[in-house]
Amino acid sequence: MSAKKYITSSQAPIDGARALMSNGEYVMAAEKLFELVKLHPLDATAFALLSITLDYQGASKQAEQMWKTAMQLDTAEELGEPDSFIKRLFSTPPPLSEAKIFESAENFISQQAFSSAKEMLQRISPELRENKWLELMSTVLIQREEIAELTNLTNSFPPAKALMSLRNENRDNLQQRAIEQKIPPIIIFALPKSASHYINTKLQTILRAPQATVGRGFGNRIGDYVVPGWAKNTARGGCVVTNHLSAKAYNFQNLAKEGLTKIIVHVRDPRQALISWVHHLDNELDKRTEREKNIFHDPDYNPGWSLEKKIDYHLPGWMRFAAEWLEDWQKVAISPDDGMDVLFTTYEDFVLDERQYFKQIFHFYDLPLEYLKDLKIEKPKPGELHFRTGKINEWRNILTSAQQETATSMIPASIKERLGY
């Protein structure tokens, strides 16, 4: 199909956006195209091109929405599939953006397709390779057991671009002192909106141990995985880890390789966490610039909706995520074959008796209870440490009867039995 078939009343701006994309300037191209679709809301080509710019920036959900709009407007059925559309509009495919390369690499890693992940990461030119690139490539090389290449890579990387765990001298000194005090690596995998930030901060203060991390990503999503280099640093001890990582097999297998088999899984009634999640997302949206909102905000969501409608919108996705996250960690906890020693703790116990809650953790990790003499029980102010109200059963008054029925039905029976939800 010739390019002439795509000539529209908005051809000049489209040509400008194509030129920007050819140079990898996807943010600027997206800005032009957002303005264009406002002026020409029936231009299928403009929506299709906007979809491509968003996809190349890693905003896949928004890209999918724009492509659906383009297909609805494409009454002559000229667009075809995204790949063929790109080939027809560009003499050579636009270069992948750094965000798109990282997104694709993380996707391959989550699928354990490490050869494809390595090939994708090699597309970034050496002078543009920063800390995140090194983290991802290190993960790939360790999984492929290419240790010699990993050693050469690490040795050749400038000190300013070293792995995160090696970049903060103050944190490393704190960790070393905590190791000398025989503080073990404390690892908490928490359901989001369960006071994990507050608990992590308290443990750091009580034990005088720094925060560390073992993985990237956010439970069950693409890019959710343990970074072996980070796990190795954590295994030295003297640190506190709080993540939302899921119980994917390769996650706890990578932890086990470093001897990190003692884990706390901290949970909260997902119906109550849902309310906190809705408020949290609105707060995060308020912090974004207008440009970020245009690019990353779900066009189907209206922050001006009532709380009931917002809950209706978020409930199915949140409850599916929470149910899967909880059930997967439950399976790890009861499986002797996985070799993990898992302690389940609950937000509800934490709220009812904070001191007793921390005693559970100290007993689990064989820590002297004398550390708890420095524990100060003080409720954060709203907004501090991601704190909102700290209530347990607020959901009974806020969720409608229909919402309560739907949410409760989505909690796995094994979780209801174990945790009484």
FENCOR-V800927 format. One record per helix or strand of 2 or more residues. SS is the DSSP state (H for helix, E for strand). FROM is the first residue (numbers start at 1). LEN is the number of residues. If there is no record, write none. Layout:
[[SS/FROM/LEN] [SS/FROM/LEN]]
This chain:
[[H/3/4] [H/11/12] [H/26/14] [H/44/13] [H/60/14] [H/82/8] [H/98/13] [H/114/8] [H/126/3] [H/131/13] [H/147/10] [H/159/3] [H/164/3] [H/169/12] [E/185/6] [H/196/12] [E/210/3] [E/215/2] [E/225/2] [H/228/8] [E/239/5] [H/249/9] [E/262/6] [H/270/18] [H/290/7] [H/307/28] [H/336/3] [E/341/6] [H/347/6] [H/354/11] [H/369/6] [H/384/3] [H/395/4] [H/401/9] [H/413/7]]
